[in-house]
């Protein structure tokens, strides 16, 4: 018997991608229910060759739901995830609300799949930040080999990470530049068309932004609390796909060739690293793909045991929707969840 899956936030960028991925991966769902706020009720969303009508989250009975994929933002998750978990469904949440809760596992299946077993305290599992997810997929196999001491990362994050309105704003501003129309910035603090913005999420007291803090804190929780990480997170005028320039300092020696070989055999990684024009991956090629692409692997001679690399992934997929579905698959494969039998 298959599972009953509820998807909260079905009309958003990530919600729609989750529906695509559930279908693509032939997830064993007998029923998928699309939920959102009252204003989206009646909206139609695609799930494979079916069309689902969105229902109201407020009125839904979760007692027969097995898995709830939550992608409706932090405020909704804070209010609803505990209620849905208490009703017996396992919530896989894409917001930042529960990530640092000690009773909630923060999981990237290629990195720390064993952690899913810790869901039982609250019936919630957290999905990491999009930029953290792809980073730890690349770091984990290298950490296992040579032990990472320190990471310096600069991100180049696409506008889809800020939602559908952000994509619309980039499109509208780009059009405005070409047609000499008025350029309106609502979603971003400065214009994003033909520009880059070194501010993602709110500023904190120490001068870092919340996004930069998330990368540091989440990498420690998922991979190893001893790793030191500093980030500069930048929004760039790209629709889909996050890129990262990563400098890594190791405790033990590791050569670029060794790193290439390790990453080629690592789950979720795809190495495309030819030292020639165009011999690397850009966010444009990563869009619609599942892998974390790694290019430009080379020695960093400024530190002992240093490497540099370029890491790219589709932020709506591995950064969000795909990772959530992989967590659900993990629960099933490890027999940590069984479908609730419908009352006869």
Secondary structure, DSSP 8 states (H G I E B T S, - for coil): --EEEEEETTTSHHHHHHHHHHHHTT--EEEEEEEE-GGGTT-EEEETTEEEE-EEGGG---TT-SEEEE-S-HHHHHHHHHHHHHTT-EEEE-SSTTTT-TTSEE--HHHHGGGGGGGGGTTEEE---HHHHHHHHHHHHHHHHH-EEEEEEEEEE-GGGG-HHHHHHHHHHHHHHHHT-----SSSSS--TT-EE---S-B-TTS-BHHHHHHHHHHHHHT-TT-EEEEEEEEES-SS-EEEEEEEEESS---HHHHHHHHHTSTTEEE---SSTT-S--HHHHTT--SEEEEEEEE-TTSTTEEEEEEEE-TTIIIIIHHHHHHHHHHHHTT---------
